[in-house]
Amino acid sequence: MASLIYHVAVSLDNFIADQAMMDGDIESTLFLFEGDHVPDFLSEIQQYDAVLMGAKTYEFGFKFGAKPGEPGYKGIKHYIFSNSMQFESNAEVELVKGDAIEFIKNLKQQESGKLWLCGGGELAGALLANKMIDQLVLKVNPVMVGEGTLLFGSAKPRLKLDLVDMKQYANGVIKSTYDIVYT
């Protein structure tokens, strides 16, 4: 069975995207896209067998020249969850319409290795409510953004987490890894 890891950047006030990012104004975002945490992140994502994301997260890559149906991360199978997007699935990128929870439940059972949930606060909240996320890897940026996309969307989880690793970077980013303890 595959493990599902929510590996995402987050602000101190629990947002995975600020309003500037949501508006496509990358120059005005407070999130840190440079620093010594970036090479670590690019190395770490190579451990994943597939990446899962909602439409908004996938569309974010379009601001950097990606096109529908193209992978955002080379060499990793992509599953994009959207009932409104339109593109042809291919060997690298599969568009999944319908019940994302059921699809991911089956994917976890059929696959081995690590599945990376890289974004989609509402999707993350629904997966957490269904006890499907196994681990959180949070790259906590030293910023407070006030509004944007929440880490778990509208879900209000109440969980116990076990800290398994933590690393601090010179630019103030702290990467913490937690196993989720479901009761």
C-alpha positions as CSV (number, residue, x, y, z in Angstrom):
1,M,0.0,0.0,0.0
2,A,1.3,3.5,-0.9
3,S,1.6,6.2,1.7
4,L,0.1,9.6,1.0
5,I,2.3,12.6,2.1
6,Y,1.0,16.2,2.1
7,H,4.3,18.0,1.3
8,V,3.6,21.7,1.0
9,A,4.8,25.2,1.8
10,V,2.7,27.0,4.4
11,S,2.7,30.4,6.1
12,L,2.8,30.8,9.9
13,D,-1.0,31.6,9.7
14,N,-1.8,28.3,7.9
15,F,-2.1,29.4,4.3
16,I,-0.6,27.4,1.3
17,A,-1.1,30.3,-1.1
18,D,-1.5,34.0,-0.4
19,Q,-3.8,36.4,-2.4
20,A,-0.9,37.5,-4.6
21,M,-0.3,33.9,-5.7
22,M,-4.0,33.3,-6.3
23,D,-4.0,36.4,-8.5
24,G,-1.0,35.2,-10.4
25,D,1.2,38.0,-9.0
26,I,4.2,35.9,-8.1
27,E,6.4,39.0,-7.7
28,S,4.2,40.2,-4.8
29,T,3.9,37.0,-2.9
30,L,5.5,36.8,0.6
31,F,6.3,33.0,0.1
32,L,10.0,32.3,-0.3
33,F,10.9,30.7,-3.7
34,E,14.6,31.2,-3.2
35,G,17.0,30.0,-0.5
36,D,18.8,26.9,0.7
37,H,15.5,25.1,1.2
38,V,14.8,25.0,-2.6
39,P,17.6,22.5,-3.6
40,D,16.5,20.2,-0.7
41,F,12.9,20.4,-1.9
42,L,13.8,19.6,-5.5
43,S,15.9,16.7,-4.3
44,E,13.2,15.4,-2.0
45,I,10.4,15.4,-4.6
46,Q,12.3,12.8,-6.5
47,Q,11.4,10.2,-3.9
48,Y,7.7,10.4,-4.9
49,D,6.1,7.9,-7.3
50,A,3.2,10.2,-8.2
51,V,2.0,13.7,-7.5
52,L,-1.7,14.5,-6.7
53,M,-3.1,18.0,-7.0
54,G,-6.3,20.0,-7.4
55,A,-7.0,22.2,-10.4
56,K,-5.9,25.5,-8.9
57,T,-2.5,24.0,-7.9
58,Y,-2.1,22.5,-11.4
59,E,-3.1,25.8,-13.0
60,F,-0.5,27.7,-11.0
61,G,2.1,26.1,-13.2
62,F,0.5,27.7,-16.3
63,K,1.8,31.1,-15.0
64,F,5.3,29.6,-15.7
65,G,4.6,28.4,-19.2
66,A,3.2,24.9,-18.5
67,K,0.2,23.8,-20.7
68,P,-2.8,21.6,-19.8
69,G,-1.8,18.0,-20.0
70,E,1.9,18.7,-19.3
71,P,3.6,17.6,-16.1
72,G,4.6,20.3,-13.7
73,Y,7.4,18.0,-12.3
74,K,9.3,16.0,-14.9
75,G,9.6,12.2,-14.3
76,I,6.7,12.0,-11.8
77,K,3.2,10.7,-12.7
78,H,0.6,13.4,-12.2
79,Y,-3.0,13.0,-11.1
80,I,-5.1,16.2,-11.5
81,F,-8.4,16.3,-9.7
82,S,-11.0,18.6,-11.4
83,N,-14.5,18.3,-12.7
84,S,-14.1,21.5,-14.8
85,M,-10.8,21.2,-16.5
86,Q,-10.7,19.8,-20.0
87,F,-7.6,18.1,-21.5
88,E,-6.7,14.6,-22.7
89,S,-5.0,12.4,-20.2
90,N,-1.7,10.9,-21.2
91,A,1.0,8.7,-19.7
92,E,2.4,11.5,-17.6
93,V,-0.7,13.4,-16.6
94,E,-4.1,11.9,-15.8
95,L,-7.2,14.1,-15.4
96,V,-9.5,12.6,-12.8
97,K,-13.1,13.7,-12.7
98,G,-15.7,12.5,-10.2
99,D,-15.0,11.2,-6.7
100,A,-11.4,12.1,-5.8
101,I,-11.5,10.4,-2.4
102,E,-12.6,7.0,-3.9
103,F,-10.0,7.3,-6.6
104,I,-7.2,8.1,-4.2
105,K,-8.3,5.3,-1.8
106,N,-8.0,2.8,-4.7
107,L,-4.7,4.3,-5.8
108,K,-3.2,4.0,-2.3
109,Q,-4.3,0.3,-2.2
110,Q,-3.1,-0.6,-5.7
111,E,0.3,1.3,-5.6
112,S,3.3,1.0,-3.4
113,G,5.8,3.8,-2.6
114,K,5.0,7.4,-1.9
115,L,2.2,9.6,-3.3
116,W,2.8,13.3,-3.0
117,L,-0.2,15.6,-2.3
118,C,1.4,18.9,-3.3
119,G,-1.6,21.2,-3.0
120,G,-5.3,21.7,-2.9
121,G,-6.4,22.8,0.5
122,E,-10.0,21.5,0.1
123,L,-8.7,18.2,-1.3
124,A,-6.3,17.9,1.6
125,G,-9.1,18.6,4.1
126,A,-11.3,16.0,2.5
127,L,-8.5,13.4,2.5
128,L,-7.7,14.2,6.1
129,A,-11.4,13.8,7.1
130,N,-11.2,10.4,5.5
131,K,-8.0,9.5,7.4
132,M,-6.1,9.1,4.1
133,I,-3.1,11.4,4.6
134,D,-0.2,9.5,6.4
135,Q,2.3,12.2,6.8
136,L,2.7,16.0,6.7
137,V,5.8,17.7,5.4
138,L,5.4,21.4,6.1
139,K,7.9,24.0,4.8
140,V,6.8,26.7,7.1
141,N,7.7,30.1,5.6
142,P,8.5,32.9,8.1
143,V,5.5,35.0,6.9
144,M,1.9,35.7,7.8
145,V,-0.2,36.4,4.8
146,G,-3.7,37.0,6.3
147,E,-5.7,35.5,3.5
148,G,-5.5,32.9,0.7
149,T,-5.8,29.2,0.5
150,L,-5.9,27.4,3.9
151,L,-3.8,24.4,4.5
152,F,-6.8,22.1,4.9
153,G,-9.4,24.3,3.2
154,S,-12.6,24.7,5.1
155,A,-11.9,21.5,7.2
156,K,-11.2,22.1,10.9
157,P,-9.1,19.0,11.8
158,R,-8.4,17.9,15.3
159,L,-5.3,15.6,15.2
160,K,-2.4,14.3,17.1
161,L,0.9,14.5,15.2
162,D,4.2,12.9,15.9
163,L,7.2,15.0,14.9
164,V,9.7,12.7,13.0
165,D,12.1,15.3,11.6
166,M,12.8,19.0,11.6
167,K,15.3,21.2,9.7
168,Q,15.8,24.9,9.9
169,Y,17.2,26.9,7.0
170,A,19.1,30.2,7.1
171,N,16.3,32.1,5.4
172,G,13.9,31.2,8.3
173,V,12.1,28.4,6.6
174,I,11.5,25.5,8.9
175,K,10.7,22.1,7.4
176,S,8.9,19.8,9.8
177,T,7.8,16.3,9.1
178,Y,4.9,14.7,11.1
179,D,3.3,11.3,11.1
180,I,-0.5,11.6,11.6
181,V,-1.9,9.6,14.5
182,Y,-5.6,8.9,13.7
183,T,-7.8,7.8,16.6
